[in-house]
């Protein structure tokens, strides 16, 4: 049995848990409308790539000036890719609803998210995130 593989697997699992906790904190800030918590989770040079275009840290936090932007959320199919000793990519599928949606409206939207996190001062800070809208359930994937 190769013990190096076990150590790598245990390390990767621990890294995944740490990054999921950090990512969940960002979603929770969006759910609670917590500008300060959102700001502290994002690197000063944060870059977000969204269907609407590029966003920096100030853009990300300013969206909360009108209150929460997410009512409910869940993270699934998470995976981690170490990029270096202090940097890693977290990728996952998020489902969420917006505040004020009624029963007759779509229950939720889904997207795939890729976030790059950097270890700083014993914690993790988000330096990059890209959201890609998920295809509707049952839609044909246009990619090969």
N, C-alpha and C positions, 0 to 999 in steps of 0.2 A: 504494500500500500504506500502511495506517495504522500508523505506528510506535508510537503510543500503545497500540494493542491488543497489540503484541508485548511492550512493556514491562510492561503489566498481566499478560499471560500468563506472562512470565518471573518476575515478582514473585509471582504467585499460586502458581506451581510451586515456587518457593523457600520460600514460606510453608508450603505443604503438606508439603514435605520436613522442615522444622524441626518442625512440629507432629506429624508421624508419628514422628519420633525421640523427642520428649517423651512422646507417648502410649505408644510402645513401652517406654519406661523404666518407666512405671507398670505395664504388663503384666508386664515382667520382674521387677519388685519383687514382684508377686503370685506369680509362678512360683518365685522364689527365697526367698520368705518374708522379704524384706528390709524390715523396718519402717522403718529410717532412710531408705532410698531412697524408699519410698512417701511418708513424711512430708514430705521435702524437695520432692517434686513437687507437693504440694497446698498451696493457699493456706490460711492460718489460718482463713478464713471459708468454706472449701470447702463446697459443698452438693451432695450426691449424691441423685438421685431414682431409686429402684430399685423393682422389683416388691414388695419387702418394706417400702418406705416411704422416709423421708428419712434421710440420714446426713451427719454432719459429718466433718471430717478425722480426729478421734480414733476415730470409729466405723470409718472406712475402714482405719486403721492397726491397730486392735485386732484385726481379723479375722485378722491374721497372727501373733498371739501363739501360736497352735496350729500354726504352720508354713505352708507354701505353700498357696494356695487354688486355684491353676491349675497344671495339669501341662504342657499344650501350648496354644498360641494362634496365631491368624493374623488379620491385618487385611486386609480387601479393600474394594474400591469406595469408597475414601476420597475425600472432597471437602472443600474449605475455603470458608468464607464470612467474609471480612474484616468485622469489626463496627466497627472504628475503627482509628486509627493503632497502637495497642498491644494490641488485642484481636481475637481471631478464634475462629470456631467450626469445629471439626473433626467431621465426621460420617463414619461408616464401618460396615461389617458385620464383626463379630468372630465367629470360631468358636473354641471352646475345649473342653478336657476338664479334669475335676477330678482331683486326686491320688487314686490308689487305684481308679480304674475298671478293671474287668476286661474281658477280650476279649468276654464275653457281654453287657456293658452297652452302652448307647448310646455310640457313638464320640465324640460331641461335641454341644455345644449351640451355638446361634447367637443373636446379639442385634444390634440396631442401637444404636449409641452416638452420642450428641451430647455433645461436650465443649467448654467455653469456656475458652480459654487467654488469659492476660494476660502481656505481656512485662514482665519485671522484672529489673533488674540484668544485662542482656545475655542473659538466658535466658527461658524460658517457665514459668509456673506455672499449674496447673489450678485454676480457681475454681468450675467447675460441670460436672457430668456427669449425663446421664440415659441409662439402659439400658432398651431395649424388647425384650422377647423376640421373636425371629423366629418366624414361622409355620413349622410343619413343612414339609419339602419336599413340594410337590404340593398343599398345603392351599389352599382358596379364600380369597382376600382378602375380608374382610367390608366393606372400604371401597370407595366408588365409584371 
